[in-house]
Amino acid sequence: MEHALAGIRVLELGQIIAGTYGSQVLSDLGAEVIKIEAPEGDLGRIPSVAPYKGISTLFLTFNRNKKSIVINLKTVEGRQVFYDLVRLSDVVVDNFRAGVLERLEIDYPRLSLINPRIIQCSVTGFGSQGAYKDFPALDLVIQAISGYMAITGEPDRAPARVGIPLADLSGGIFSCKAILAALYQRERTGQGCRVETSMFDGMLNLLSYMATHYLTAGEVPKPQGSAHEFSVPWQAFAVQDGFIVIATRQENFWVRLCDVVEHPEWAHDERFASNAQRLVNRHILIPLLETVLVNNTRQHWLDKLYAAQVPAAPVNNLDGAFGEPPVAEREMIVEYMHPQVGRVRMPGNPIKFEGIDKTLSSPAPMLGEHTETLLTDLLQLTPERIAQLRQLGAIH
């Protein structure tokens, strides 16, 4: 079987994470992604961010399977090259600030005249219109303003951000979904469209039931650390050699946990007999569990918890996470050989299609690596024309 998006061509104007992650997912599904870079390159190439042998591992991650062509869109000739690529493509992705597409003359009204089937997807910070349209939208800013930092971390401590750039990633997650929906709509209508998502919108959406509870019940959530507002016990516990988590959402799990820790009487103690009572008496129950669990090792407790089918897990660092059996079973590490840094290993594609075994994993491109090849093979330009464009500053 072919990959699901084989034959789809994406022109990526996006940078760093929010504008690149979505099309990286599309490339895993078989789309051809051509990265349109300015002469100075994607800001994600800055080697001071996650540096490794002079290259950012951020760039190595989010640009796997892509091709790089350097076009100066501030020149008339560069824009013409871009327009020619639009004629042969399906999707254009960007995460520019409001007004940049119009200034560069690459906004949807212009592109749709060139190719009525083109889909243009913009990832913004707060939307292309409105009071905050010009606000810088860094991951930290979005995590703060969307409420995440106020509910992350330990109680009575300084605000904490989610450990991964979730706001940036949300731009990629929702842009990918938007593009897939637009491609399906185009199959029905024959027409392209413009779609937009904002990082702020995406983060509000991902608040999910916590936001629903606030908006409906009026209760403002507070940071819980690893604990849960509505279920007890549901948190991390210290053991002799690290931490484990235990989550007893259902009463049968609670009863089994009491047997595991050799205190079956707790299951019938009126203070702990129901989750509602355990919530009220959390301050009593948790210290009791902590006193028992700290007396033995992670493996001891996990063996017993797994045998009793109580939801539990080790609190892994990345060495532990990537050593778990499903990583190898589901091919969740992929690699490629990069011309500058050698072997690069990274998380794989979590979407598995039956009948497709081949994992797509080609190196993140060097700046402008595919410029001449794409102009020759895709646009069928002559060496003389390519040399002329280079002399005019339209390409690099």
Helices and strands as residue ranges (DSSP letters): E 9-12, H 21-28, E 32-37, G 43-45, E 51-52, E 55-56, H 57-62, E 66-70, H 76-87, E 91-94, H 100-103, H 108-114, E 119-124, H 139-145, H 148-151, H 166-189, E 194-198, H 199-206, H 208-217, E 234-239, E 242-247, H 251-260, G 264-268, H 275-280, H 282-293, H 298-307, E 312-314, H 318-321, H 325-329, E 333-338, E 342-347, H 371-377, H 383-391
